[in-house]
Amino acid sequence: MLKIIFLLGSMVILCFFKKMYWLVQNLYFFVFFMFGVLSMNVFYFNNLSNMFGIDLVSYSLILLSIWISSLMMMASSLVYEMNLKTMYFTINILLLLIFLVCSFSVMNLFMFYLFFESSLIPLLLLIMGWGYQPERIMAGVYLLFYTLFVSLPLLLGIFYIYMNLNSLEMFMFYLLDFQNMLVYLVLMMAFLVKLPMVFVHLWLPKAHVEAPISGSMILAAIMLKLGAYGMIRVLVLLQSMSFKYGGFILSFSLLGGIFISMLCFLQVDLKSLIAYSSVVHMSIVLGGLISMTYWGFSGVLILLIGHGLCSSGLFCLVNLNYERLMSRSLLVNKGVLTIMPGLSLWWFLLLISNMAAPPSLNLMGEVMLINSLMSWSGLNMLLLVLLSFFSAGYCLYLFTYSQHGKFLLSMNNYYNCNSREYLLLFLHWGPLNFLILKMDFMVMLF
């Protein structure tokens, strides 16, 4: 593991040269393929070094992080062309990637906490430095305070675990089973805010709307996954409490998902709508985690990867529209089918993946999660029916309102997309639909 982290660290030198922007991006792909060929055993931590090690969950999420980071560079070509502090931008993305790789591969809970919180800093700099509107300062403050408010209790919870176990190594957690309500709340709340769960999700749409395209991509694809990853690691300690009180959280998250999906129909900002749809997806993920079944955990991993690729691709599409029309409003983004028919195909492909149509990873993940939630309680059926129905509804709403209708007369010239943009969209959509061929590997998870 250390060789990958040192390789990423050595790339910092290249970030100081503006002309090396595309070389750094290509090196991300190189690191991706280098990490991808590491030998993996699905049953225990391997590729061990001093404090690092990976299992299948870490391996999948690190691969996703490196892949999305390279696509962030590709999507942010305006930063390079207009020289918007290019050097700081590339260093920022590299630092964020290093923190994320360390978060997912570290085996000590305290070190995970350290990198988990450190990853907030580059993200905050991205939003506040390269965001669009003046409200980005407010969005940054929201993000910081929501996550930091529950971070100190989590740190105290980690020290409490150390006091009882004399170790913070994650593979030792099966030895303990806490029966303390306060410990359960303290350890879960930080990850519920990061996931985010309904009612602690208010920082997410604000951060998405104000963030630049690279910030939105990493926020949707990776930062939300940190919460789910943390819960996967911590739930081993809290099995009894989760069986006792998990039902409240599960019902709450599914009901919240339905309310948020209805809220999607009221959005006129494209980015805001996709941000709220992320909250809906994460409510099903939370349900799968709380159910604590084999199907649930396997479905969570598959849906995390599927959602990461899908929502990141949708944010790229919104950005392509924004760069041409200088607006993200549904009232302006109408009739795109008439002026950019090539882009409409990608809207269609990514939106049907978002509503879990075959052969996307989202379908496989949702099928497994619905199975796990139904095995937990048959009464979940009604909530899941409504959730699936509204999810399909807002995807169709977004497609029909943005692609059809009469476009503004001020937009009467033809807008074309270049090959970089089509490649960017394909690199989101390709893995999302072809990875379903490797499901056998993903469900050998636990």
N, C-alpha and C positions, 0 to 999 in steps of 0.2 A: 504493500500500500504506500509506503514512504516514497517509492520511486515515482509514483504518479504525482504525489504532492510536491516533491522536489522539482519534477519536470515543469509543473504549473508555476512554481515559484521562480524558476529560471527564466520564464517568459516575460517577467516584469521588465527586464532590460529592453526587450523589443518594443514595449509600450511607450517608451520615451521618444520614439521616432514616428512621426505622423505617417510617413510613407509605408511603414510596416503594418498598417491597419489590417489589410487583407491577408498578410502573412500570418498575423496573430490569429485571425479567424480560421485560416486553413490549418494552423497548428492545433486548434481545438478539435477539429475533425480527426487529426492524427492521434491526439490523446484519447479520443473516443474509441478509435479502433484498437489502440494499444491496450486500453483498459478492457475493452470488450473481449479480447482473447485471453484474459486471465482465466486460469482454471477455476471452476466453481464446483463446490460440493454443496448440495442443497440442504444438508441436514445439520450443519454446524458452522461456526465461525472459521474462516480460513484466510489465507494470504496474510498471516499474522505478522505484525512487527511490534515495536515497543508497546504502544497502546492502541494500535489500529488493527482492525480485522473486519472482514465483511461476510455477511450471509446473503441469502438471495434477495431479501428486502433492500438491504443497503446497496447491493450490486445494481439492482434495477433502477433505484432512485439516483445513484451516482451517474449511471449511463444517461438517464434522462436529463440530469443537471448539465452535463457536458454538452449534450446535443442541443439543448435549448440555448445555452450560452453562445454557441457558434451561430445559431439562427438569430439571436439578438444582435450580433454584430452585423449580420447580413441585412436585417430589417432596418438598422439604424444608419443606412448609407448617407442620410442627410447630415448627420453629425460629422462625417468625414468630408463630404463635399463642401459644406458651408463652414468647416473648421470651427465647430462649436465646442471648443476645449477638448479636442480629440484625444490628446494624451491622457488627460484626467479620466475621460470616459472609459478608455480601454483598461486603464489601471483599476478603475472602480469595478468593472465587470470581472476582471481577473481575481481581484480580492474577494468579491462575492462568491465566485466559483470555488476558490480555495476554502473559504469558510464553510460552504455547503458540503464539499467533499469531506472535510474534516468532521462536520456534524453527523453525516450519515455513516462514516466508517469508524468513529471512535467507540470504544467499548466501555469506557468509564462514564457513568451518568453525570458526574460533575463536569467533565470535559465536554460532554454533549451539551450541557446547559451553557457553558462558556461560549462555544461556537454557535449555538442556537441563538443566543442574544447578540453575538458579534455580527451575525449576518444581517441584523437590522440596520447597522450603520451604513454599509454601502447602498442598501436599498433606500434609506432615507436621503442619502446624498443624490441618488439617481432622481428621486421624485422632486427634491428641492432644487437641484441644479439644472436638470434638463426638462422639467415639467412645462406645461403650456400656459396655464392661467395663474394669476396672482394667488388664487386659493390654494395653490400647492403647499404653501407654508402651513395652512390650517390642516390639510390632509396629512402632512408629515407629523404634525403635533398629535392628531388623532391616532395615527399608526403607533407612534412612540408611546403615548400614554396608555392606550388600551393594552399593549403588550407588556409594558414595564409595570403596570399596576398589579399584575398577577405574577410577575417574575420573582419578586422577593419572597412571597409565600412558597413558591416552588423551590427556591434555594434553601429555605428553612426545612422544607420537606425532604430534600436530598440529604441535608445534615442529619435529620432524624433517622433516615434509612441507614446512614453510615454508623450512627450510634448503636443501632440494633443488629446490624449485619457485619460490622467491621470491614466492609468492602463495598465498593460501588460498581464492581464489574457486573455487566448486564447478564452474563450467563450464570451468575450466582443467585439471581433474584427468585428462582423457583424454590429456594430454601425458606423464604418468608411468605407470610400471608397476613397482611395487616387487617385488623378488625376495628379500625378507628375511622369514624366518619370524617373527622377534621383532616386526617392525612389523605383520605380519598379525595376530598374537595380540593385540597392544596395541590396535590399532584395532577389532578385532572384539569383544573381551571385554566392553567397556562396553555395547555394544548387545545382546550376547547375554544379559547380566544383566537389562537393561531389558526385553527381549522377552517373557518370560524363557525361556531354554533350560532343559531338564531338568537337574537337579543344581545349577543356580543359581537355581531358582525358589522356594526355600523361604520367601523373604520375602513372596511374593504371597498365598498363602492366609491367612497370618497377618494381613497388612495388610487384606485384604478382610473377614475375619470381624470385626475390631475397628473398621473404619471406619464412619462414618455412611452413610446411603444416598447422599448426594451424593459422598462420598469413593469409595465402591464404583463409582458410575457413571463418574466421571471416570477412575478407575484402570483400569477394564476398557475403556472406550471410547477413551480418548486416550493415557494414559501408556504403555500397552504398544505403541502405534503409533509412539511416538518412537523405540523401538529399531529397528523395521523401517525407518522413514524414514531413520534414521542409516545403516543398512546399505546402503540403496539408494544413498545419496550416496557412501559410502566404497568400495563394491565396485568402482567404476570404477578406483580406484588399485591394486586387488589382484587383477586378473583372472588373471594367471598363477598366483599362489599359490592362488587359489580353485579353479582347474582341477586343481591338484596335490593340495591337501589338503582341498578342500571335501567330498569323498566321505565322509571320517570324520565331519565335522559332520552331514552329511545323514543318514547311516545312524544316527548316534547320536540325532538329534532324532526320527526316525521310530520307532525302538525305544523311546525315552523316552516318546513320545506314546502308544504301546500300553500301557506300564506304568502311566502316569498315568491312562489311561482305565479300566484295571482297578481302579485305586485309587479311582476315583469311586464304584464299587459299595460301598465300605466306609464311605462318608461318612454321618454322620447329621445333620450340620449343613447346612441348605439352601445357605447362602452359600458354605460350604467346597466343596460339590459343584460349584457354578457356577464358582467360582474355579479349581478343577482342570480343568474343561472348557475354560476359557480357555487354560490351558497346552497342552492337547491341540490346540486350533485353531492356536496359535502355532507348534507343532512342524511343522505342514504348511506354514505361512507361511515358516518358516525353510528348509524343504526347497525351496520354490519360489524363494527368493532365491538359494540356493546353486547351484541348477541353471543360473542365469544364462541363461535362455531368454526369448524374447519372451512366450510363453504364461505362463511363470512369473511375470514381473514384472507383467503385466496381471492375472493371477489374484490375486497378492498384494494389489494395490490394492483390487480388488473385495471380497476376503475381509476386508480390514482394515475397510472401511466396513460390510460386512454384520455382522461380528462385533461391531463397536462398538455398533451399534444393538440387536442381538439380546441380547448379554450385559447391556447396560445395562437393557434392558426386563425381563430375568429378575430382576436385582437389585431393580428396582422392585416386581415381584410378591412377592418374598420379604419386602420391607419392608412391603407392605400386609398380609401375613399376620402379620408381627411386631408391627405396630401394634395388631392386634386380639387376638392370642393371647399376646403378650409372650414368644414363644419361636420359635426358628428350627429346633428339633429336629424330625426326621421322625417321632419318636415322638409328638409333640404335634400336629403339622400333618397330621392324618389326616381323611379324610372331608370335605374342603373342598367337594366337589361337592354335599354335602347342605346345607351352611349358606351357601355363597356360589357358587351355580351360575353367576352372571354372570362371576365371576372365573375359573372353570374354563375357560371358552372362551378367555380370554387366555393362561392357562397352556398350553393345547393349541396355540394359534396360534404362540406364541413358542418352545415346545419343538420343534415340527416344523420351524420355521425354523432352530433350533439344530442339528438333525440333517440340515440341508441338503435340505429338501423344496422342490419348486417351489411358487410362483414366486419364492422368496427369493434375495437376492444371494448368500447362502452357497452355494447350489447352483451358481450360475454360477462363483463363485470356486473352489470345490472341483473342479469339472469341469476347469477350466483348469489348476489346480495338479496334478491327477492326470495330465493330459496331459503337462505339463512334466516331472514326475518319471518317468513311463514312458519318455519320450524320452531321459532321462538314463541310465536303466538299466531293463531289463525285469524285473529281479529285485525291484524295488520293489513289484511287483504284490502279492506276499504280504503285505507290511507294510501296504500301503494297504487291502487287503481287511479285515485285522484291525482296522485303525484305524477304518474306516467302520462295521464291524459293532459294535464296542464303543461308538462314539459314539452310534449309534442305541440301543444297549442301555441306556446310563445315562440317556439322555433319557426312554426309556419307563419305566425304574425310578423316576425322579424323579416322573413324571406319575402313575403308578399308585399309588405309595406315598403321595403327598400328597393326591390327589383322592379315592381310594377308601378303603374300610375304615370302621371304626366310630369316630366322633368321640367325644371325651371328654365325659362327662356334664356337666362344669362349663361346657361350651360350648353349652348347649342353647338360647341365644337366637339370633335371626337377625341376622347381620352384613350390613350393606348397604354398597355402595360409592357414593361420590358422583361427580358428573359430572367433577370435576377429575381423579380417579384414572383414570376411563375414558379421558378425553382424553389424559392422560399416556401410557397404554399404547398408544393409537392412534397418537400421534406417534412412538412407537418402531417400531410394526409397519407403519404406512403407508409411510414411505420405504423400509423394508427390503424390501417386496414390490413397490412400484411403480417403484423405481429400475431394475429389470431391463429396463424399456422403454428406458433410455438406455445400454444396454451398448455400442452403437456408439461413443459418446463415450469410454468408459473404456478400450476396447481399442486406441484410437489413441495410446496412451500413449507408447510408446518408438520 
